[in-house]
């Protein structure tokens, strides 16, 4: 008897494309057709994995640029304060959680990324591909943690249940399952250490290298363990220490990176053509103050730079703008000229653009530094791990560990400076050189500030860390259009979408009533957002 593998999105072409599922979430979850074992062979299966690896990072060549803008650029990019919007009608930079944009982002995930991942994971299980099933379990956790960290409770364990209604899981339950799933996957990966999956190059991250997948799984486990530090310290410590003991990323050769090509381009290369955002004042204040060479990789000189506030002896033509500009200000000020665009590799239309970094070794060092700071066994001191995180990121980007003045970066006592020549104070006062005599909070601020720099442009992670820790210290919004969120605050979550309320009504209402812990507003904190 043929075994049914799944009951969701069936538009799959074996040339590596998974066509768009129906636009209706209910139909996605209840399509009566199904694949069978006879329909997917070991030679065809890797093509499905390839697609599953691309879609959560908005890398497929079809219909991904819009969702990338709606999810990444218009929300986390501006809530991480990496960028500020210059388009007059883009109100998310003033804390308006624009429902239509969120709807497009949410639908993209469940129509494409979630369906592709589920198919790849379930098919591996049905066909007896134990190793590949473990890889897809890790990938499921990676993809879903970014969704729950936006919305909180979401459809997770019940997705693809074949019913017309899909119940939500609480974020606590989701995270508990993340840790269980990663532990199970790590056990399989360890049992196959030194081996290689038959996925070969269709594994667009590691080409089937099992040891690399093991380090990725453990680094992801470490990230998620730190995420829950303030709500469940014991759970956080046990998972963080287990991850480090099993082996996390320690060199840039371990980095999880998806290379781009003309079919799978970095989505920034498309949306930068639209001229709708520029570098934030926070980036200028912090990286100019530190005389940080990474500014050259991240941003281009402004068309009309202001040299009057450059550091002594250093040319710094990179200019930022404050977040929360009014529509009138954006309509009457040439921000696209006086503030910096992204650096050339991100702005060359028709070019693949830079590779997409999923997780890098530098982040693992910063995570370990934070763990060591609070007494966990992280295999080093907080100071040493902090310094290694900085140096590893510099090497990753091709720098030699010196600042723009040629001095050693990690021992520099430089601090952020005003972005506008003194009219506005610096975004923060935290120095580069680690302060072992400082308070735990002072040292944590240093760790997260450097982590914020190194994560760029992974704004989903930077935004989550801002909410979790309160760092880095960044500028307030100039204005807010959200009556519930003041200029010195931050949206704690995204609100549920019109599609969910229309098509998954009872489950969505139940999630708000029983799982969310507050009203469906941007002010309601996520489960792990328990520090402040």
C-alpha positions in Angstrom: 0.0 0.0 0.0 1.2 3.4 -0.8 1.8 5.7 2.2 0.6 9.2 2.1 3.4 11.6 2.8 1.6 14.8 3.3 -1.6 16.7 2.5 -0.5 20.2 1.6 0.7 22.4 -1.3 1.2 20.1 -4.3 2.4 22.4 -7.0 5.8 20.7 -7.2 8.0 20.5 -10.3 11.0 18.2 -10.2 13.2 20.7 -11.9 13.5 22.2 -8.4 10.5 24.5 -8.3 7.6 24.3 -5.9 4.9 26.4 -7.4 2.8 28.7 -5.3 0.2 27.0 -3.2 -3.4 28.3 -3.3 -3.8 31.8 -1.8 -6.2 30.5 0.8 -4.7 29.1 4.0 -7.6 26.8 4.5 -7.0 25.2 1.1 -3.3 24.9 1.8 -4.1 22.8 4.9 -6.8 20.6 3.3 -5.8 19.9 -0.3 -7.2 16.4 -0.8 -4.4 15.3 -3.2 -1.2 13.8 -1.8 2.1 12.5 -2.8 3.1 8.8 -2.4 6.4 7.0 -2.0 6.2 6.1 -5.6 6.1 9.7 -6.6 9.3 10.8 -4.9 12.5 8.8 -5.3 16.0 9.2 -3.8 17.1 10.9 -7.0 14.3 13.4 -6.9 14.1 14.1 -3.2 17.2 16.4 -3.1 15.4 18.9 -5.3 12.7 19.3 -2.7 15.4 19.9 0.0 17.0 22.5 -2.2 13.8 24.4 -2.4 13.1 24.0 1.4 16.5 25.5 2.2 16.0 28.6 -0.1 12.5 29.7 0.8 12.7 30.8 4.4 15.4 33.3 3.5 13.5 34.8 0.6 16.0 33.5 -2.0 14.0 31.8 -4.7 13.8 33.7 -8.0 10.0 33.8 -8.1 7.8 36.0 -5.9 10.2 36.4 -3.0 11.2 40.0 -3.3 7.9 41.4 -2.1 7.6 39.2 1.0 11.3 40.0 1.8 10.4 43.7 1.8 7.2 43.1 3.8 8.8 40.9 6.4 12.4 41.9 6.6 12.9 45.4 5.2 9.8 47.2 6.5 9.7 45.7 10.0 12.8 44.1 11.5 15.3 46.2 9.4 13.9 49.4 11.0 13.2 47.9 14.4 16.8 46.7 14.6 17.6 50.3 13.7 19.9 49.2 10.9 17.9 51.2 8.4 15.4 54.0 8.3 12.8 54.4 5.6 12.8 57.3 3.2 9.5 56.6 1.4 6.9 59.1 2.8 4.1 56.5 3.1 6.1 53.8 4.9 4.7 54.2 8.4 6.2 51.0 10.0 9.2 53.2 10.8 6.8 55.1 13.1 5.6 51.9 14.7 2.5 51.4 12.6 2.1 47.6 12.3 0.7 47.8 8.8 -1.7 44.8 8.5 -1.5 44.4 4.7 2.3 44.1 4.8 2.2 41.6 7.7 -0.4 39.6 5.9 1.8 39.3 2.9 4.8 38.2 5.0 2.8 35.7 7.0 1.1 34.2 3.9 4.5 33.8 2.2 5.9 31.7 5.1 2.9 29.3 5.3 2.3 29.1 1.6 5.9 28.5 0.6 8.5 28.0 3.3 6.4 26.0 5.8 5.0 23.7 3.1 8.4 23.1 1.5 10.0 22.3 4.8 7.2 20.0 5.9 7.3 18.1 2.7 11.1 17.7 2.9 11.0 16.5 6.5 8.0 14.2 6.1 9.2 12.7 2.9 12.6 11.9 4.4 10.8 10.1 7.2 8.6 8.1 4.9 11.4 7.1 2.6 13.8 6.1 5.5 16.3 8.9 5.0 17.1 9.2 8.7 20.1 11.6 8.3 18.2 13.9 5.9 15.2 13.9 8.2 17.4 15.1 11.0 18.8 17.9 8.8 15.3 19.0 7.9 14.3 18.9 11.6 17.1 21.4 12.3 15.9 23.5 9.4 12.3 23.5 10.6 13.4 24.9 13.9 15.5 27.6 12.2 12.6 28.7 10.0 9.9 28.6 12.7 11.8 30.3 15.4 11.9 33.5 13.3 8.1 33.3 12.9 7.2 32.7 16.5 9.7 35.4 17.5 7.6 37.8 15.4 4.1 36.8 16.4 4.3 34.6 19.5 1.8 31.7 19.4 1.5 30.4 15.8 0.3 27.3 14.0 3.2 24.9 14.5 2.5 21.3 15.6 -0.8 21.2 13.8 0.3 22.7 10.5 -0.6 20.4 7.6 -3.1 18.5 9.7 -5.6 18.2 6.8 -8.3 20.0 8.8 -10.1 23.3 8.0 -8.9 24.8 11.3 -5.3 24.8 12.5 -4.9 25.3 16.2 -2.0 27.5 17.5 0.7 26.4 19.9 1.9 28.6 22.7 5.4 30.0 22.3 6.5 28.1 25.4 5.3 24.9 23.9 7.0 25.7 20.6 10.3 26.4 22.2 10.2 23.3 24.3 9.6 21.4 21.1 12.5 23.2 19.5 14.9 21.9 22.1 13.5 18.4 21.9 13.7 18.4 18.2 17.3 19.7 18.1 18.4 17.2 20.7 16.9 14.4 18.6 18.5 15.7 15.4 21.9 16.2 17.1 21.9 12.5 18.2 21.4 11.4 14.6 24.0 13.8 13.3 26.5 12.6 16.0 25.9 9.0 15.0 26.8 9.9 11.4 29.8 12.2 12.3 32.3 12.3 9.5 29.8 11.3 6.9 28.2 13.0 3.9 24.5 13.1 2.8 23.5 12.0 -0.6 22.0 15.5 -1.0 25.3 16.7 -2.3 25.1 20.2 -3.9 21.3 20.3 -3.4 22.2 21.0 0.2 22.9 24.6 -0.7 24.3 25.3 2.8 26.8 22.5 3.6 26.8 20.2 0.5 25.7 17.3 2.7 28.6 17.6 5.3 27.3 16.1 8.5 29.8 17.6 10.8 28.8 21.1 9.5 25.2 20.3 10.1 26.0 19.2 13.7 27.8 22.5 14.4 24.9 24.4 12.9 22.4 22.5 15.0 24.3 23.2 18.2 24.8 26.9 17.3 21.1 27.2 16.7 20.4 25.4 20.0 22.7 27.9 21.7 20.9 30.8 20.2 17.5 29.6 21.3 18.8 28.7 24.7 20.0 32.3 25.2 16.6 33.5 24.0 14.9 32.0 26.9 17.4 33.0 29.6 15.2 35.5 31.3 12.0 33.4 31.4 13.5 29.9 32.1 17.2 30.2 33.3 17.5 26.5 34.0 16.2 25.4 30.6 18.5 28.0 29.0 21.6 26.9 30.8 21.1 23.2 30.3 20.6 23.6 26.5 23.4 26.1 26.1 25.9 24.0 27.9 24.8 20.9 26.0 25.2 22.8 22.7 28.7 24.0 23.5 29.7 20.5 24.8 28.6 18.9 21.5 30.4 21.5 19.4 29.3 24.9 18.1 30.7 27.0 15.3 34.2 28.2 16.1 35.7 29.4 12.8 34.3 31.0 9.7 34.8 27.7 7.9 31.8 26.5 10.0 29.5 29.4 9.0 26.1 28.5 7.6 25.9 30.4 4.4 23.7 30.2 1.3 25.6 31.2 -1.8 23.7 33.3 -4.4 23.5 33.0 -8.2 21.4 34.6 -10.9 18.5 32.3 -10.1 18.7 32.7 -6.3 19.8 36.2 -5.7 20.1 38.2 -2.5 16.8 40.0 -2.3 18.4 43.3 -1.2 19.7 43.6 -4.8 16.1 44.1 -5.9 14.7 46.2 -3.2 17.6 48.6 -3.1 16.7 49.6 -6.6 13.5 51.1 -5.2 15.3 53.8 -3.2 13.1 53.5 -0.1 15.5 53.2 2.8 18.9 54.4 4.0 21.4 53.9 6.8 20.3 54.7 10.3 21.8 57.4 12.5 22.5 54.6 15.0 24.8 52.9 12.6 26.6 56.1 12.0 26.9 57.0 15.6 28.3 53.6 16.7 30.5 52.6 13.8 31.8 56.1 13.3 32.6 56.4 17.0 34.4 53.0 16.9 36.1 53.9 13.6 34.8 50.5 12.6 36.1 49.3 9.2 33.0 47.1 8.7 31.1 50.3 7.6 32.8 49.8 4.2 31.2 46.4 3.7 27.8 47.5 5.0 27.2 50.9 3.4 28.2 53.1 0.5 29.4 56.7 0.9 26.5 59.2 0.8 26.0 61.1 -2.4 26.5 64.3 -0.5 28.4 63.4 2.7 29.1 65.8 5.5 32.8 65.8 6.3 32.5 68.3 9.1 31.8 65.6 11.7 34.3 63.0 10.6 36.7 61.6 13.2 40.1 63.3 13.4 42.4 62.0 10.6 39.7 59.7 9.3 37.5 60.1 6.2 34.0 58.9 7.0 31.6 59.7 4.2 28.9 57.3 5.6 25.9 59.2 6.8 22.8 58.1 8.7 19.3 59.4 9.3 17.0 59.1 12.4 14.2 56.6 12.4 10.6 57.9 12.7 10.8 60.7 10.2 7.3 62.1 9.4 5.9 61.8 5.9 6.3 65.5 5.3 10.0 65.4 6.4 10.7 62.5 4.0 8.9 64.2 1.2 10.8 67.5 1.6 14.3 66.2 2.5 16.7 64.5 0.1 17.4 61.7 2.5 18.4 59.4 -0.4 21.3 61.7 -1.1 22.4 62.8 2.3 22.2 59.3 3.9 24.0 56.2 2.8 22.6 53.4 0.7 23.8 49.8 1.2 27.3 49.0 -0.2 27.7 48.2 -3.9 27.3 44.4 -3.7 23.8 44.9 -2.4 22.7 47.5 -4.9 23.8 46.1 -8.3 20.7 45.2 -10.2 20.9 42.0 -12.1 23.8 40.8 -9.9 23.4 37.8 -7.5 24.5 39.9 -4.5 26.3 38.7 -1.4 25.8 35.3 0.1 23.1 35.0 2.7 24.5 34.3 6.2 22.2 32.0 8.2 24.4 31.8 11.3 28.0 32.6 11.7 30.7 31.6 14.2 31.0 35.2 15.5 27.5 35.0 16.9 28.3 31.7 18.7 31.2 33.5 20.4 29.0 36.4 21.5 26.3 33.9 22.8 29.0 32.0 24.7 30.3 35.3 26.1 26.9 36.1 27.5 26.6 32.6 29.0 30.0 32.9 30.6 29.1 36.3 32.0 26.3 34.6 34.1 28.5 31.7 35.2 27.6 29.0 32.6 30.3 26.6 31.3 30.9 28.1 27.9 34.5 27.0 27.4 36.1 30.4 28.1 35.8 33.7 29.9 33.3 36.3 28.8 36.1 38.7 27.9 38.0 36.2 25.8 34.9 35.0 24.0 33.8 38.6 23.4 37.1 39.4 21.8 37.0 36.3 19.7 33.6 37.2 18.4 34.8 40.6 17.2 37.9 39.2 15.6 36.0 36.3 14.0 33.6 38.7 12.4 36.4 41.0 11.2 38.1 38.1 9.5 34.8 36.9 8.1 34.4 40.2 6.3 38.1 40.4 5.2 39.5 42.8 7.8 42.7 42.5 9.8 41.4 43.5 13.3 42.4 47.2 13.1 40.1 50.2 13.0 40.1 53.0 10.4 43.0 54.7 12.2 45.1 51.5 12.0 44.9 50.8 15.7 43.9 47.5 17.3 40.1 47.3 17.3 39.4 45.1 20.3 41.5 47.1 22.7 40.2 50.5 21.6 38.6 52.7 24.2 36.7 54.6 21.5 33.0 55.1 22.1 30.0 56.1 19.9 29.8 59.7 18.8 27.1 62.2 17.7 25.9 61.4 14.2 25.3 65.1 13.4 28.3 66.9 14.7 27.2 67.4 18.3 23.6 68.5 17.9 22.4 65.1 19.0 24.3 63.1 21.7 25.8 59.7 20.8 23.4 56.7 20.6 25.3 55.1 23.5 28.5 55.5 25.5 29.7 51.9 25.5 33.4 51.4 24.6 34.8 48.7 22.4 37.5 47.4 24.9 35.9 44.9 27.3 35.4 46.3 30.8 35.9 43.3 33.1 35.4 45.5 36.1 32.0 46.7 34.9 28.7 45.5 36.2 27.0 42.5 34.5 24.7 44.8 32.7 27.5 47.0 31.5 29.4 44.0 30.1 26.2 42.6 28.6 25.6 45.9 26.8 29.1 45.6 25.3 28.5 42.0 24.2 25.1 42.8 22.6 26.4 46.0 20.9 29.2 44.1 19.2 26.8 41.3 18.4 24.4 43.9 16.8 27.2 45.1 14.5 28.3 41.5 13.6 24.7 40.3 12.9 24.1 42.9 10.2 21.9 42.6 8.1 20.2 39.7 10.0 17.7 42.1 11.4 15.3 39.4 12.6 17.9 38.3 15.1 19.0 41.8 16.0 15.4 42.9 16.6 14.8 39.8 18.8 17.9 40.6 20.8 16.8 44.2 21.3 13.6 43.0 22.8 15.2 40.3 24.9 18.1 42.3 26.4 17.2 46.0 25.9 20.6 46.4 24.0 22.2 47.9 22.2 21.2 51.4 23.4 19.9 53.1 20.3 18.1 56.4 19.5 14.4 56.8 20.2 12.1 57.4 17.3 11.6 61.0 16.3 7.8 60.3 16.0 5.3 57.5 16.5 1.9 57.1 14.8 1.0 54.2 17.1 -0.9 55.4 20.1 0.1 52.4 22.1 3.9 52.6 21.4 5.9 55.7 22.5 9.0 56.9 20.8 11.2 55.4 23.5 9.6 52.0 23.2 9.7 49.2 20.7 7.0 46.9 19.2 7.2 43.7 21.2 5.5 41.5 18.5 3.6 41.6 15.2 -0.2 41.5 15.2 -2.1 38.6 13.7 -3.2 39.0 10.1 -6.5 39.5 8.4 -6.1 36.2 6.6 -5.8 34.3 9.9 -8.9 36.0 11.4 -10.9 35.3 8.2 -9.8 31.8 7.4 -8.7 30.4 10.7 -11.0 32.3 12.9 -11.7 30.2 15.9 -8.1 29.1 16.3 -6.8 32.6 16.0 -9.4 33.9 18.5 -8.5 31.1 20.9 -4.8 31.9 20.6 -5.4 35.5 21.6 -7.7 34.5 24.5 -5.7 31.6 25.9 -2.1 31.7 24.6 -0.9 35.2 23.9 -1.0 36.6 27.4 -2.5 39.9 26.4 -4.4 41.6 23.6 -3.5 41.2 19.9 -1.4 44.4 20.0 2.3 45.2 19.4 2.6 46.0 23.1 2.0 42.4 24.3 5.3 40.7 25.1 6.3 37.3 23.8 6.8 34.5 26.3 10.6 34.8 26.4 10.5 38.6 26.5 10.7 38.6 30.3 13.6 40.9 31.3 12.0 44.3 31.5 
